[in-house]
Amino acid sequence: MAFSMSAPQGHEHSTKKRTFVLICGLCYSIFMPPALRSSSRKKRAGKPVHRPVDRPALRRLAKGLRTREAILARAVDIASAEGLEGLTVGSLAEQLGMSKSGLFAHFGSKEELQLATVEMARQIFIDQVTRPAIAAPKGLPRLWALIDRWLVLVEKRVFEGGCFFTAASFEFDGRFGVVRDRIAEIMHEWIGAITRAVQGAQNAGHLDPTLDATRLAFEFHAIAIGAHWAHQLLEDRQAYSRARLMALEKLRSIATPQSPRLP
C-alpha cells in the first residue's frame, strides 16, 4: 500500500488553528501594557499584588452607612405609628432635612425602603428582646425572659408607635407581595423562638413534657398580641400588666416541682 504524503484535512485544519493561536499569543505578549505585564509576572511568581488603600473612599462608605442607619431609625418610628404604607420618600426626606434624590441614593423605591425598614426593626427586636433573653439560663427562665422582654419592649416605647411587628402584621395580613412575605417570615421566626424556648423548658424538666409546645407558644403569642391591641386601640393602660399576669399564671399551672421560682 502506498502512503500518502499529504496530511488529512482535519489535521491540516488543526495545524492552522494552533499556528493562529501562537501568533495571537505572541502579539498579546508584545503589545501588552507594562502594568498588566508586571502584574502577570507577580501572579505567576505567587506574590500578592498590593494596592494602596483608598482611604477617602472608605470614609465616604462609612459616612454613607451612618446616614442609612439614621434614615432607617427614623423610618422605623414613622412606620410603627403610621404604618409602612404611610412611609414615603418625600415625608421621610422632609423630616430628616434631606433631598428626595439623596434619599433615593440609598433606596431606589418605596418597596426597597419598606423592606429595609422591616429589617431594621427586626434587628432592633433581636438586640432588645431575643439576644438578652437567650443569655438567660436554659429552661423556664429563658422562656419567661422572651415573653417579659417582648412586653417591656412595647411598654418602654422602643418603637414610637408600639409593637412594630404587631402593627405591620395587621397592616399586611390581607395583602400580597414581598413586604408581606418578609413580615410573615419574621413572625414565623419569632413564634419558632418561643416554641423552642417552651421545648427547652420541657427538656430541662421545668414544664410538663406531655403538653404541646406549639400550642403553648401560640397561647403566649396570642396573650401578648391581645395586650398590644388593647393598649393601642382601647387605650387600656393595664393591658400589659394583665398580659404579664396571665402568662405567669399559665406557666405556674404547668410548671413541675423542679421548676425555678417565677417572679
N, C-alpha and C positions, 0 to 999 in steps of 0.2 A: 504494500500500500504506500502510495506517495504521501508525504507530509506537506501540507500547505504552509508556506512561509508567511502568509497574511494572517493577522490576528482576527479572531471572531469579532463580529460587530459590537457585541455587548462589552467586550474587553476594551475595544477602541474607545467606546463612549466613556468608560470608567477612567481610562488613562487621561483623556481630555479633561474630565471633571477634576481629577487630582491636580493636574497642571494649573487649572484655573484657580483652585483654592490656594495653591502655593504662591502664585503670583499675587493674589489678593492679600495674603498674609504678609508678604514681603513689602508691599506698598503701604499697608497699615503700620508696620513697624518703622518704616522710613519717615512717613508723614505724621505719625502720632505726636500730639502736643507734648512738650517736655514734662509738664506737670503730671500728665497721665502716665508717661513712661516711667517717671520716678516713682509714682505711687504703685505701679505694677511691679517694679523691682522690689519695693519694700514688702509687698504682699507675698511675692514669691520667696523672699528671704524669711518669711514668717514673723516679721516685725510689725507691730501695730502702727497704724498711721495716726499720729496725734494731731488733732486740730485745736486751735485756740478756742477757749470758751467765750461765747458771745454773751458777756455779762449784761449789756443793755437789753438784749432780747429776753434774758432770764428775769430781769427786773420788770419788764413790760408784762411778761407772763404772770408773775406773782401779783402785780397790781390788778391785772385782769381777773385773776381768781378771787381776789379780795372783793372786787366790785361785784362779781357774780354772786358771791355769798351774801353780800349786803342786799342785793336785789331780791334774792330768794328769801332771806329772812323777813323782809317786808311783805313779800308776796304770800308767804305762809300765813301771816297775821290777817291780811286782807281776805284771803280765801277762807280762813276759818270763820270769819264774821259775815262775809258777803257771798261766799260760795266760789267755787272755781270758775263758774261761768261769769261771775262778776269781776273776775280778774282780767283786765285788758292792758295791753301795752301802753295805751295812752294814759289811763288813770295811774298806772304804776310809775310811768316816767314823770308825770306831774308831781306825784308825792315824793319822789326821790330827787327831783330837780334835775332830771336828765332829759336829753332829747330822745325822741322816738327812734331815731336812727342809731343812737348809742345803745339803746336797749335791744334793738333788733340785731346788733352785732353779737349779742350774747344768746338771743333766742330768735330764731328765724320765723316763728309763727306763734300764734296763741296756743296751739296744741303743745308745741315744744315747751312753752312757758309753763303750762299746766302740769305737764309730766315732770318737769324739773322741780316744780313746787311740791308735788306729791313726794318726790324722792327726798327733798329737803325735810319735809315733815316726818317722813319715815326715819331719817337719821336722828332727828331731834327726839322722837319717841324712843328709839333704841338707846340713846345716850341718857335719857331721863328715866326710863322705865325698865326696859329689858336688861340692859347690861348691869345696872346696880342690883336688880333682883336676882340675876344669875349668880352674882357674887355671894348671895345668902347661902347658908348651909342647905344641902340637899334635903329633899323631903318636904314636909309641911311648911317650914319657914320660907322656902323658895316659892312655893305656890302662893302663900299669903302675900309675900313681897310683890309678886306680879300684880295681884288684884289691888292691893293697897296703893302701890305706886301709880297705877293707872288712874285711880280715883284722885290721888294727890295732884297728879299732873294737871287735871282739869280744875280742881279746887284752887290751885295756885295760878291759874290762867297763864300757863306756859305758852299756850296758843291763845291769842287775843279773844277769839270767838268761842272758846270752849274746847271740846274734843274735835280736833281736825278731822279725824277719820270717821267719827260718827256722822258729822255733818256731810262729809264727802260721800259716805255710803248712802245716806238718804237722798242726796242730790243726784247721784248717778245710778241708783239701783234699777231704774227703768230705762236706761239709755244703752246705746251700743257704741263701741269704739275702743281705741287703745287706752284712753284715760280711765274709762270704766273698768276695763280688763286689769289694768295695773292696780287700781284700788282694790278690786276683788282679790288679786294675788296677795297683796299685803295683808288683807283681813284674814285670808287663809293662813298666812304665816303666823299671825297673832293668835288665832284660835288654836293652831297647831302648837304654839309655845305653851299655852295654858293646858292643853291636853297632855303634853309631855311632862309638865310640872305635876299634874294630877297622878300620872303613872309613876313618876319619881317618888311621890309621897306614898303611893301604894307599895312600891318596891322597897321603900325604907321601913315599911311596917307601921306607917303613921295613919293611913286611911284604910278603910275596909277594902280588901283586894277583890271582892266579888262585884263591886259596883262598876258600871260602865264609865270609863274615863271620858269618852267623847261626850256622853250625856252630861256629866258633871261640868265639863268645860263649857258646854252650851249654856247651862244654867248660870254659871258665874258671869259669862259674857252678857247674857240677857239681863241680869241684875244691873250691871254697870251701864249698859246701853239705856235701860229704863231710867236710871238716875240722870244720865246726860239729857235725855228727852224731857224729863220732868223739870229739871233745873232750867233748861233753856226756854222751853215753850210755856210752862206753867209757872215759872219763876218760883219754884219750890226750893227754898233755901235749906231745907232739911233733907233734900234728896240724897246727897252723898253720904251723910251720916247714917241715913236709913239704909242705903245700899251696903254700907260697910257692916252694919249690924246684921243684916240679912245674910251676907256672905259668911260672917263669923259664926252665926247660929247654924248655918248649913255645915260648915266644917266641923264644928263641935259635935254635931249629931252623927257624923260618920267617922269621927276620929277613933283610933284604937287606944287602949290603955298605955301603949308605948309612945304615944304621940307627944311631942313637946308642947309646952303650955302656950296657948294663943293669947294675944292681947286681951 
